[in-house]
Amino acid sequence: MESWPPGGSGPAEAGRRPRGLRGADLAASASLLSGAGAEAGCSAPAVAAVLPAGGSGERMGVPTPKQFCPILERPLISYTLQALERVSWIKDIVVAVTGENMEAMKCIIQRYQHKGISLVESGVTRHRSIFNGLKALAEDQPNCRLSKPEVVIIHDAVRPFVEEDVLLKVVTAAKEHGCSDYDLEFGTECLHLALKYCHIKAKLIEGSPDLWKVTYKRDLYAAESIIKERISQQICVVMDTKEDEEHVGHRLEEMLKNELNHVKVTSGRDIQQIILEQCYNFVCVNVMTSDFEETQKLLNMLEESNLSILYPVVVISVQFLDYESVPFGQKMENLMQIREFAKEVKKRNILLYGLLVYYPQDEQKLQESLRQGATIIAALIKERNSGLVGQLLVA
Amino acid sequence: MESWPPGGSGPAEAGRRPRGLRGADLAASASLLSGAGAEAGCSAPAVAAVLPAGGSGERMGVPTPKQFCPILERPLISYTLQALERVSWIKDIVVAVTGENMEAMKCIIQRYQHKGISLVESGVTRHRSIFNGLKALAEDQPNCRLSKPEVVIIHDAVRPFVEEDVLLKVVTAAKEHGCSDYDLEFGTECLHLALKYCHIKAKLIEGSPDLWKVTYKRDLYAAESIIKERISQQICVVMDTKEDEEHVGHRLEEMLKNELNHVKVTSGRDIQQIILEQCYNFVCVNVMTSDFEETQKLLNMLEESNLSILYPVVVISVQFLDYESVPFGQKMENLMQIREFAKEVKKRNILLYGLLVYYPQDEQKLQESLRQGATIIAALIKERNSGLVGQLLVA
C-alpha cells in the first residue's frame, strides 16, 4: 500500500519547518508552483491538494480535535480524504498534522487504505501548515515521490462533503486567473493575503451548501446523519430461490419498494456487481431454507470485497415463520446462532441482524407482517445501530 | 386551554394588515411599545415575544417550511415555543404565520398544549410579520387578552435552543439602552433599521453557540440529535423488589452506571417525582415476576402524567432467563405479548421494548450478558427508534 513515504526522506518526516517566513509568504510561495506542471516533458500530476489538519478543535467542546472525531467510528478526516481521492485528477494529497498526531494519522491512512497521501508537520498557524504542505510539493528531491503540480487546492480537513464539480470550478478558475491559492470561504485570510501581496487577482468561487465546515458538535451529528442517509439509498435483496415470482420473498421486496419509495431496491442477481456499485445494505431472504447458509455465502462475499472498510454494511437475514410447521419458540431457538455470526462479522464492520416474519394463512395478516418487516428493515438500515447486532427481530 | 384567542376579535384573525407601512416603521412602531408596561396601575406583563414564522424554507430543500419540519415527529416551531414558555417572565408569545398555515399552527398549539400563544397573520416580509406581531401587542382592545409589554423580544421560530440566560441579557440590555427591538444576528436587517431610523442606540448581545438557526436539512438532523441527547441524560431504573441489594437487577443498574458514565441513573423509589423531573427513560427490571404487571403499572403512570406529550418516552421491560427453570423458546413465546402493549402505548408516544437477559450460573458469563444488556439499553435510549417498538431483544 502506498500511503505515505516510508523511511526518513519523505515529507512524512517533515520536522524541517521553514525558518522565519511570514504568513504572507504562503501565497507567494504557492504562486511559485503555478505553471510547474506545464513544463515540457513533465509527467507530473496537474493538480494536488493540501489539507491543513493541525487544528485543536476548541469550539467543538470535545477533547479530540474535530478532524479526528469519529463518525460511524471512522475519523472525520478520512471522509475528507475519501472525497478528494475520488477525484481522479487530484494526484497528490498532502496533509499537515501536528507531530503529536502524526502516528494516529498514519494509522488512519493505513486502516482506511487511503492512497497517494503524504504527511507534513503542521505549523503553529493554519497558514504555516499550508506553507509546509506547499513546500513539500515544491521540493524536487530525488527520494520524494511528490511532483510539482500545476494547481494546488487548499482544502479544510473538516469539510468532508466536497464534490468534484466544485473542485473542478476552482481548478479551472485557478488556471484562467493565474491564482495560486484558492479558498472557498468568503473573507478568509487566505483570500485577503492573496489580494494584498500577490500581483494576481483572486477569484471567489461559489461553493455548494454541501461544502460546510464541521465546527461544532452539532455539525458532527449532522455529518453522521448525512452519511447514514447517503449509504442507505440502495438496498440489495438476495433470495435463496429464483423460480416463483409470486412467493412471499418477492412480496416482501415489493413491500420494501412501496415503503421506502426514495430508496433503490435491487434484486441480487449479481451480488459481486452490486458490491462493486457500493451498495451498503443487504436483505437476505430465506424462503426455501431455514438456516443461515445463504447469509453465510453473502457474508463471505462481503468480507472478501472489503466493502465494509469505509462504511458499516448492514445485512438483514430474513426467515419466515409458518406456525403450522414449527412452533415460534423452537424457531427462535434455532435462529439464535445468528448472535455468534454477528459477533464475528462485527469485527469487520458488517452489522448483521435477524428478522423473523410471521407467515399466517390470512392474507390481511400476512400483508400486515410484511409491512412491519419492511418497517423494521428500514429502521435497521437507517440507524445502523451497532449495539443491536445479532438481535432477532420479529415482524 | 388558553391557546389562542377564540372568536373573531383576537389577533388570530389578523387579516387586518397595516397599510402602506415601510419596513422602517417596524422599529419605530416597536419603540412606541417601550415603557408601556411601566405605566402606573398596569398589571400587564413586562416582556412579550414575537416569532416571525411565515417563511417558506426554500434553502431547506424540503417542501415543508422549516419551522414546521418534524423532529421526533413534533414540528420544529413547537420546540421553540417550549423554550420560550419555560421562561416564566415571558407572558405573551405572538406567532406570525401565513394564512395558509394558520390552522396547522392552531393544531400544533393544541396538540402540544402550548399556553399563552397568540397568532397573527404574517406579512410578505419578515419585517411585516414582526410588525403585525407588535401591532397585536400594542392594540389595547377590550376583547384582546394581550397587554402592552415593556420589552418585546423578536425571536426566530427556527432557533429552538434559546436559553433563558441569553433572553435575560437581551431584556436587561433593552431596558438599560432603551432599545425596542433586538435581534441576535450580527448584521441583521433589524439591527440596521434600528440604527438607521431610531434615535436610540442598538446594542448587540453575544448569543451562545446553542442559538443557531435551523436553515438547511443538515440542521434538522443536528437538532434531532441534540434533542435525543438532551432527553437521554437520565435513566430511571424501576425494580419489582426492594429487599436484596445484591440481586441481579441491582447489578444491571450498576452496569448501566458504568457503561453510561455521562448519564444519571436513578433508582425509581418515587416514580411520580421522577416523572415530574422530566426523566424520559425508564428501565423496568423484573426479577421476582416474569410478567408485565410492573411494566403495566409504570405505563399507566406515564400515560396519566402526560410526560410523553412533548418527547417520546422510552420504556424497556427487562426479564431474566434462567435456563434451568424455563426453556428459552417458551420464555420468548410468553413474552411476545409485549408487542400488543407496545402497539397500544405507541399511540401515546411511549416507545416500549422488551429485553431478555441471560442469567447463567457462570459468573463471567453473567457479567457479559449484563454488559450486553446495558449496551442494548443504551442503544435503544439513544436512538429512540419507533420502528423497533415491541421487539424483544436478547442479551
Contacts between the chains, C-beta under 8 A, distances in Angstrom:
chain1	res1	chain2	res2	distance
A	59	B	209	7.3
A	209	B	59	7.3
A	209	B	216	5.8
A	212	B	216	7.8
A	212	B	218	7.1
A	216	B	209	5.8
A	216	B	212	7.8
A	218	B	212	7.1
A	218	B	219	8.0
A	218	B	222	3.9
A	218	B	223	7.8
A	218	B	225	7.2
A	218	B	226	5.9
A	219	B	218	8.0
A	219	B	222	6.8
A	221	B	221	6.4
A	221	B	222	4.7
A	221	B	224	7.9
A	221	B	225	3.4
A	221	B	226	6.7
A	222	B	218	3.9
A	222	B	219	6.8
A	222	B	221	4.7
A	222	B	222	4.1
A	222	B	225	7.6
A	223	B	218	7.8
A	224	B	221	7.9
A	224	B	225	7.5
A	225	B	218	7.3
A	225	B	221	3.4
A	225	B	222	7.7
A	225	B	224	7.5
A	225	B	225	6.9
A	226	B	218	5.9
A	226	B	221	6.7
A	327	B	329	7.2
A	327	B	333	7.6
A	328	B	329	7.3
A	328	B	332	7.2
A	328	B	333	5.4
A	328	B	336	7.2
A	329	B	327	7.2
A	329	B	328	7.3
A	329	B	329	2.5
A	329	B	330	5.3
A	329	B	331	7.9
A	329	B	332	5.6
A	329	B	333	4.4
A	330	B	329	5.3
A	331	B	329	7.9
A	332	B	328	7.2
A	332	B	329	5.6
A	332	B	332	4.9
A	332	B	333	8.0
A	333	B	327	7.6
A	333	B	328	5.4
A	333	B	329	4.4
A	333	B	332	8.0
A	336	B	328	7.3
A	336	B	394	7.4
A	339	B	394	7.5
A	375	B	387	4.9
A	376	B	387	5.9
A	376	B	388	6.6
A	376	B	391	7.8
A	378	B	387	6.4
A	379	B	385	5.1
A	379	B	386	7.9
A	379	B	387	2.9
A	379	B	388	5.5
A	380	B	388	7.9
A	382	B	387	8.0
A	383	B	383	5.1
A	383	B	385	5.7
A	385	B	379	5.1
A	385	B	383	5.7
A	385	B	385	7.6
A	386	B	379	7.9
A	387	B	375	4.9
A	387	B	376	5.9
A	387	B	378	6.4
A	387	B	379	3.0
A	388	B	376	6.6
A	388	B	379	5.5
A	388	B	380	8.0
A	388	B	388	7.9
A	388	B	393	6.9
A	391	B	376	7.8
A	391	B	391	7.5
A	391	B	393	5.1
A	391	B	394	6.7
A	392	B	394	7.1
A	393	B	388	6.9
A	393	B	391	5.2
A	394	B	336	7.4
A	394	B	339	7.4
A	394	B	391	6.7
A	394	B	392	7.1
